[in-house]
Amino acid sequence: MRFYYLFVVLFLSHLSSAQKQFNLIPQPLKINYEQGFYELNSTTTIQANENSFEAKYLKEQIKIQTGLDLKITSKYNTKNNIQLILNVPDTINFDKEQYNLEVSKNKINISAFSSQCVFYGIQSLLQMIPHEKSNEITLNAVAIFDKPKFKWRGMHLDCARHFFSVEFVKKYIDYLATYKLNTFHWHLTDDQGWRIEIKKYPKLTEVGAWRNGSMVGHYRDQKFDSIKYGGFYTQEQIKEVVAYAKERHINVVPEIEMPGHAVAALAAYPQYACTDGPFEVGKIWGVLDDVFCPKEQTFAFLEDVLTEVMALFPSEYIHIGGDECPKTRWKSCEHCQNLIREKGLKDAHELQSYFIQRIEKFVNSKGRKIIGWDEILEGGLAPNATVMSWRGIEGGIEAAKQNHYVVMSPTSHCYFDFYQADPKNEPVAIGGYTTVEKVYSYNPIPAELTVEEAKYILGGQANLWTEYITTPEHVEYMLMTRMTALSEVLWGTSNPENYKNFENRLIHHLSIFDKKGINYSEAIYDIKAAVEPKNEGIHFTLNARENNDIRYTTDGSEPNLNSNKYTESILITKKQKIKASYFENGTKKGNGAEQEFFISKSTAKDISLEFQPSKNFSNGDIFTLVNGVFGDTQKFGKDWLGFSGKDVVATIDFKNIETISKVKFHVFDGQTSWIYLPSEILIETSLDGTNFEIQESLSEHEIEFLKGNINIHFNKVQAKYIKVTVKNFGIIPEGKPGEGNGAWLFIDEINVN
């Protein structure tokens, strides 16, 4: 009887383990769990064409994961095999990107109409197989029907600001392949480095690939080292990477920046600039004034470059940049001004359009298409151009409405160089705040488009700019968890309302990253802290993966298991610092939360804005201005509101008459990101909300002297309302980053006493 009981327990335990749901990312379109299970063991064979890359890849990966060394055979077996089946379509209307994966008692079938989708099925199968050495692996029976929603599922890597080896670029491609992304956007040229060998112009790499130092710390620190830095890829190495990606069904889209971001090229060949130079490869991040001059010899140079580029990259699309092109040199260049008059152009923006159209005509003549950042819309879009919408979704909407194809890549959700957790706990980044959950919430199709217009949205991609990312490990840290979220968004199976389900699957993948030695952020374990209005006060809410063991202190000391247990939101009534930590099984996980509060007469009061903030940065919630929390002025992150080309006109209602004499807040200076200090600040008060009296003002010079740390004192006055007007810098002048565009204005807490 005891033996029978033990047998039943072991059988049920085995069956239970076999029927566990798989933690697949991206989630398949349809998945049905069935009765039974399959035993993967040393006698299992891979049934496929013996020369098939997909079969060899599957064999290699299974050996790495389990130690099992399976044989590949083209002979048909009825049992214990993994069949890779390439179907022949019986109609011209078939979906080349769909696959079926069936795991049954005797075999595993992966079938598709293309080797690409057989490869996708292999990726799903590999995610089912544990990463553990074993002679026998049990897999639950399952039937999967799967296909992606979007055609362009991309990731970008900037190798111009910092250079990464061929070995790491291949790893990066492997990461994309694992999550069924199909486009690698390779940023190869910029002001700070030219990274691709062009045989006709050897100085591009002899000179343009090397800079005499780099920025150290954040841009605002304006510190530099003097260490020579650089590197480039030979044409043979480029071919090697492209072939490696092609095997993994990833298209490599090269980016050759023009007409701006060209200083590295001009350092090598100054004759293609508007001035004589000399030029030095950029050491400073941001946007530099010197750009390609639209001379005939410049176009001949660029056509030569692109001819060699297109010979290396079979991609249908060639990315020509087109972003952040200052017009300073063009406006003072006699040739450019004559060209504007000769071609009947209105201004320098139309000159840029002329430049892009010249390049597009050449690229089209070679059977290729151009894609560029959304600035290529300015002055008129080239006839066949595809737009990559990065400054927001507006560029994508405009292009789609003009019947041009679009790849969505907005800063709000798709810039992986932004902070992914509380900046206090993170390595230095450019700014912003884009969590895994925020990436997962993204929908690439803007609501403003009709069904017909939405067909022009090819898909999306995320961008990883590397001004502040110097090592492969740091790339992985910024990439891995957010890329998994993006992959499910672009596959089309994400469900933001059930983010927890995705997060639980992601936790499983983190353990795989550990086994593979891949670096990643543990931010999903971090406590998510929020300040919320409640009952005319502010409450501090804390959330973690499981909320049953968050501990916190209110005196600034480090929390431990004996500290206060978090059970409900914390009412904040005075100046204090709260620290919280999350524990699992008695062990602290992730980074805790730390927040200092500064309570004032404006805290949690009603506030209205004449112009609304952008949702591209932070969360766009106007309560940010009266939540008792100042923004981090060193690590520009989540506690700020951004206004694009607009003033901040904020009116706060105290509800009762108060005596006030001080206003404190911060405005941010980050010109490399087009964020400028305001031109004027005005403080007004009122008793009735209609008639306001000026109490104090600051000029642009005074704001610059204060370095954005605004602390205004005035004579005591009684007021029921206060109006704080912070005037936007306006149109960015020539020679400044973002010239010709409206400046961004960033502000944090408005503290009134």
Salt bridges, closest charged atoms under 4 A:
GLU39 OE2 - HIS14 NE2 3.51
GLU54 OE2 - HIS249 NE2 2.71
ASP69 OD1 - LYS59 NZ 2.65
ASP69 OD2 - LYS63 NZ 3.79
ASP95 OD2 - LYS147 NZ 3.46
GLU97 OE2 - ARG153 NH1 3.56
ASP158 OD2 - ARG161 NH1 3.10
ASP174 OD1 - ARG248 NE 2.99
ASP190 OD2 - ARG161 NH2 3.40
ASP190 OD2 - HIS187 NE2 2.67
ASP190 OD1 - HIS261 ND1 2.68
ASP191 OD2 - HIS261 ND1 3.51
GLU197 OE2 - LYS199 NZ 3.39
GLU236 OE2 - LYS239 NZ 3.29
GLU240 OE2 - LYS170 NZ 2.54
GLU247 OE1 - ARG248 NH1 3.32
GLU255 OE1 - HIS185 NE2 2.77
GLU255 OE1 - HIS187 ND1 2.62
GLU255 OE2 - HIS319 ND1 3.65
ASP290 OD1 - ARG329 NE 2.77
GLU296 OE2 - ARG358 NH1 2.99
ASP304 OD2 - LYS200 NZ 3.13
GLU316 OE2 - LYS369 NZ 2.85
ASP323 OD2 - HIS261 NE2 3.52
GLU324 OE1 - HIS261 NE2 2.90
GLU342 OE2 - LYS343 NZ 3.90
ASP374 OD1 - ARG391 NE 2.53
GLU378 OE1 - HIS349 ND1 3.72
GLU378 OE2 - ARG391 NH1 3.17
ASP422 OD2 - LYS424 NZ 3.43
GLU452 OE2 - LYS455 NZ 2.84
GLU453 OE1 - LYS401 NZ 3.18
GLU467 OE2 - ARG161 NH1 3.58
GLU488 OE1 - ARG505 NH1 2.81
GLU503 OE1 - LYS500 NZ 3.15
GLU503 OE1 - ARG545 NH1 3.49
ASP549 OD1 - ARG551 NE 2.76
GLU558 OE2 - LYS579 NZ 2.74
GLU584 OE2 - ARG545 NE 3.95
GLU594 OE2 - LYS577 NZ 3.54
GLU594 OE1 - LYS579 NZ 3.94
GLU596 OE2 - LYS575 NZ 3.14
ASP606 OD2 - LYS655 NZ 2.55
ASP639 OD1 - LYS638 NZ 3.56
ASP653 OD1 - LYS720 NZ 3.63
GLU680 OE1 - LYS727 NZ 3.35
GLU734 OE2 - LYS331 NZ 3.39
ASP748 OD2 - HIS666 ND1 2.79
